[in-house]
Amino acid sequence: REALVAFLEQHVDQLDEDCKRRMYSNPLRVLDSKNPEIQTLLNDAPELFDYLDDESREHFDGLCALLDAVGITYRVNQRLVRGLDYYN
């Protein structure tokens, strides 16, 4: 969260009003922006995987290992974000 907010602060002049509003209240929602200019900017944003704690990283790596073991192909998309409305 802190790294993403710091990145957004550095580029605040490029953010639309919606992203400026979300930058502090819920910065992950900025990643879900439909604005193509914001999406281009976010290509340089910190990647969430770089900030996983050890337990979360081990869990993720274990899941990938299981998929590999049974021959399931997959692609990791580090920019995939779903808003809470998706789950309701």
Secondary structure as UniProt FT lines:
FT   HELIX           2..10
FT   HELIX           12..14
FT   HELIX           17..25
FT   HELIX           27..32
FT   HELIX           36..42
FT   TURN            43..44
FT   HELIX           48..51
FT   HELIX           54..69
FT   TURN            70..71
FT   TURN            78..79
FT   HELIX           84..87
//
